[in-house]
Amino acid sequence: MSDKKAQTRERILQAASAALIQRGPAEPSVGEVMGAAGLTVGGFYAHFDSKDALMLEAFTQLLARRRASIDDMDSQLTGEERRALVAAFYLSRKHRDSTVQACPIPATVGEMARLPDAFREALSEHVELMAAQLAASPEDTDKALADMALMIGGLALARALGPGELSDRVLRAAKSAVR
C-alpha cells in the first residue's frame, strides 16, 4: 500500500473512530465518515469492503489502544492499584467528554445484538485480555471483570446524562466503588 493510500486510510479510520465513540457503529453513514475525513464517498471502497468492515477495524483499533495504555503501567502495581488508576482516568470528565480517544464500548454495547458476530468476538477478546491485565492473579479475574462492568456502565450512564452535576456524581460514585 502506498504511503498516500495508507495515510488516507488512517484519516478514514480516525473519522470512523470519532463517529463510533459518539454514536456507535450502526448510525454513522459512510458519507458522514468520509466527509469528516475530508473525502468523497466515491473513494471509500478503495479502502474498505463495507461500512461494517470499517467500523469493525476502528472498534478493534480503539480497543487495542485501551489495552496498550494498560501495558504501559508499572508492572509492580497490584491488580487493585492498577484498577484504581484505570478507574481514575476512565471515570473522569475528560474521558466522558472526549470524542477522539475515548472508549467505544459504552456507545457500542447496546448495538451488539444487531451487529455482525465479529464485533462480539472482538469485544469478548478485549474483555478477556483486559481482565487479565487488570487482575493480579487468576483468582482476581472475577473482581477485575466486575470492576470493568462497573466502569463501562458508569461511563455509559454519565455520557447519557451529559455534562452536569448528576453525571459527575455518577462518575465519582462508580470510581469510589472500584476503589
N, C-alpha and C positions, 0 to 999 in steps of 0.2 A: 504494500500500500504506500503510495507517495506521501510525502510529508504534508502536502496541502490537503490531500484527502483525509489523512489522519487527523489533522487539525480541525477540518470541517466536521468530521465525525464526533470529535470531542466537544465542539460547540453545540452540536445537536444533543449529545448526552447531557451536557450541563443544563441546557434549556429543559430537557425532559426531566431531569432530577429536580429542578426547581418546581416544575408543574406537579410532579409526583408528590413532593413534600407538602405542597399547598392543598392539592385536591385529589390525591390518589391516582392510580394508574388508568382508571377507566374513563374519567371525564375529559381530560385534556385531549384535544384533537391534534392530528398530525399537522394541520395548518397552523394551529396555535403554537405548537412546539417549534416548528420551522420558522415562523415569524419571529418568535422570541430569540431564535438563533441568528436572525438577520438573513434568512434564506427563504427561497420559494419552495412550495410543496413538490414541484417537479423533480427536485434533486434528492428527495427522501429515499427513494428505492435504490439509489446508487450506494446507499449506506446500510439500509435495514430491509429485511424481508417484509416486515409488518409493524404496525404500531405496538402490538404485544411484544415483539422481539426487542424493540427499542426500550419500552418501559421495563421489561424484564432485565435488560442489561443495566439500565440506570438504577433499578432497585438493587441488583446484586452488587453494583459498584458502591452504592451508598452503604449497604450493609458491611461490605469489606472494609470500608473506611472506619466504620464504628469499631470493628474488631482490631484494626491496626492501631487505633488510638489506645486501646487497652493493652496491646502488646508493648507499647512504649512506656507503660507504667513500671515502677520499681518492682522487681520480682520478689523482693523481700517482704512486701506488704502481705498481710494476711488476707484471706478472702473477704472478711468483714470490712477491713480497711479499704480494700480495692472497691468493693461495692459502695461504700460511703463516698469515696471520691467520685466514682461514676455518677452516683445519685446527685452529688453537689452540682455537677455540670448538667446532667441530663434533665434534672428538675429545676432548672434555672429559667428566669425570664428571658435571658439571651437565647437559650435553646428553644424555648416555647415560641418566640417571635421570629426565629431565623427562617429564611426562605431559601437558603442555599445549601448549607452543610448540616442540615438537621436530620434527625432520624425519620425515615419514611414509614415506619411500621404503624404509628397511630393513624396515618391517612390511608393506609392500605389494608389493615386487618379486617375492617368491615366489608371489604370487597372480595376477600379471598375466595368465597364460595362461587363467585361469578367469573373468576379469573382462570386462565389455563393452569393446569396442575403444576407447571414449572415454577410458578410463583410460590405455591405452598411448599414445594420441595426446597426452594431457596430459603424460605423463611424457616423451615424445620432445621435445615443445616445450620443456619445462622444462630438459631436459639440454642442448639446443642453446643456449638462452638463457643458462644458467649457464656453459657452456663459453665462450661469447663474453664474458661478464662477467669470467671468471677468466683469460682469455688476454690477453697484452699485444699480440698480433698474430695474424693468421690462421694464421701458421706455428706459433704457440704453442698452438693449439687442441688438438692431439693430447695434449700434455703436460697441459693442463687436464682433458681427458677422463680420462686415466689417473689423475690425482690425485683427481678426483671418484669414480672407481670404487674407488680405494683407501680414500677416506674413507667412502663408503657401506658398503663391505664390512667395514671395520674397525669402524664403529659397529654394524652388524648383528651381527657376531660378539661384540662387547663386550656388547651388550644381551642376546644369547642366553646368555652366560655369567653375567650378573647381576653386581651389585656384588661386588667381591672383587679379590684381587691379580692373578690371571690376566687378568681383564677390564681392569684398569688397565694392565697390561703391553701388552695388545693396543692400547689407545688410544695409549700412549706410542710404541710401535713404528710404528704407522701414521702418527702425527703426525711422527715423525722421518723417515719415508720421503718424506713430502710436502715437507719442507724440503730 
